[in-house]
Amino acid sequence: MYSVDTKGPAIALMLAALCFLGTWPAIMNLVERRGRHLVHTYLDYSITNFLAALLFAFTLGQIGSSTPEQPNFITQLHQDNGPSVAFALAGGMVLFMGNLACQYAWPFVGLCVTEVVSASITVVAGTTMNYFLDNRINRAEVLFPGVGCFLIAVWLGAWLHKSNSADNLAKMQTHSKIGPDGRSDPESLVKTPSGDFAKQRALEDLLPEEPIKVLPGSGAYLEQLEEQRALKAKGASTIFGLAIVVFAGICFSLFSPAFNVATNDQWHLLKPGVPHLVVYTAFFWFSVSAFIGAVSVNVFFMYHPILGLKRTSLKAWFNDGEGRKWAFLAGFLCGLGNGLQFMGGQAAGYAAADAVQALPLVSTFWGILVFKEYYRSSRKTYILLVAMLVMFAAAVGILAGSAGKRQTS
């Protein structure tokens, strides 16, 4: 099997994982904003997410000769490693639960805040556990200041959400006072090159059947978005949305330590002479658990929907091809990101690998560029957004700098 044994390649794997893990939530959020049923999207995502684990197992997990200390993937499937497999299965299940919770949280608190708060909780709790599980191979004087940066980001993220919510409420109230069609709201109409709104309104009167174009971030834009998306969150409690995010963060803080124990057997649960699970075997069982959980829960949600979603069926999911390619892409990117994170963590320490939890840096980029989040917001909101991103940039650099080298003997 192929293995990474030095810090340089391990850090490169972590940075690649950061890009993949920061992009897939943006793609899933895009599909939800276009109105596709959340259950249909998650089932499609789960298929390619599992296929990514199979790709790792049958390629990198089978490269080279199999040794007693590091057997190839197929060889290890027949070994007596039940306790380690159980931890891998548990890690996959809590990751699935966290990802599912995030999917339902995005409409309530936005992509950026969901990723910031959940990732920060993950680092504060999960990195601490990984540090001790890895026998302190990461430099504590570097690692824990990085954890502190993530903790500060939690508060900045919550403050940012509060400020942006107030901005959005003010925009929507102004828009509703002027009129639901937005024709009399110059803040909602797309400007002509000359800035002459009268000409634009006259043209709209001649062609009333054409949809009104609105500016991103305006009250009309927010109303339009709310009408299109699959899960309606207008008027929902902020506390409820943040509670979902906190639950996701708790789940995320457990999956990496569980995978760590699965591959390194720190509690000596395996029988003497049985080799530790290699990364690819552990990732396979990890993904089996996530896939089974995803299919079971989402099929249940088909016939017993929550949060006001429509009832659906397996037949409706099979026939719903709208947005399927994007859901497939999201699942595959997430699987690639997880696999690369685990490869880097096995080489340089899983605490350092938690640098990938700075994925809000990437998600926020997509949120602003594609979804127009924080457009036309207040100065206070912009200051908080910049502060939050700076704190994440500092955290990822510090955590990567704490990378150690695992002893393989």
Buried (B, 14 or more C-beta within 10 A) or exposed (E): BBBBEEBEBBBEBBBBBBBBBBBBBBBBBBBBBBEBBBBBBBBBBBBBBBBBBBBBBBEBBBEEEBEEEBBBBEBBBEBEBEBBBBBBBBBBBBBBBBBBBBBBBBBBBBBBBBBBBBBBBBBBBBBBBBBEBBEEBBBEEBBBBBBBBBBBBBEBBBBBBBBBBBBBEEBBEBBEEBEEEBBEBBBBBEEEEEEEBEEBEEEBEEEEEEEBBBBBBBBBBBBBBBEEBBBEBEEBEBEEBBBBBBBBBBBBBBBBBBBBBBBBBEEEBBEEEBBBBBBBBBBBBBBBBBBBBBBEBBBEBBEEBEBEBEEBEEEBBEEBEEBBEBBBBBBBBBBBBBBBBBBBBBBBBBBBBBBBBBBBBBBBBBBBEBBBBBEBBBEBBBEBBEBBBEBBEBBBBBBBBBBBEBEEE
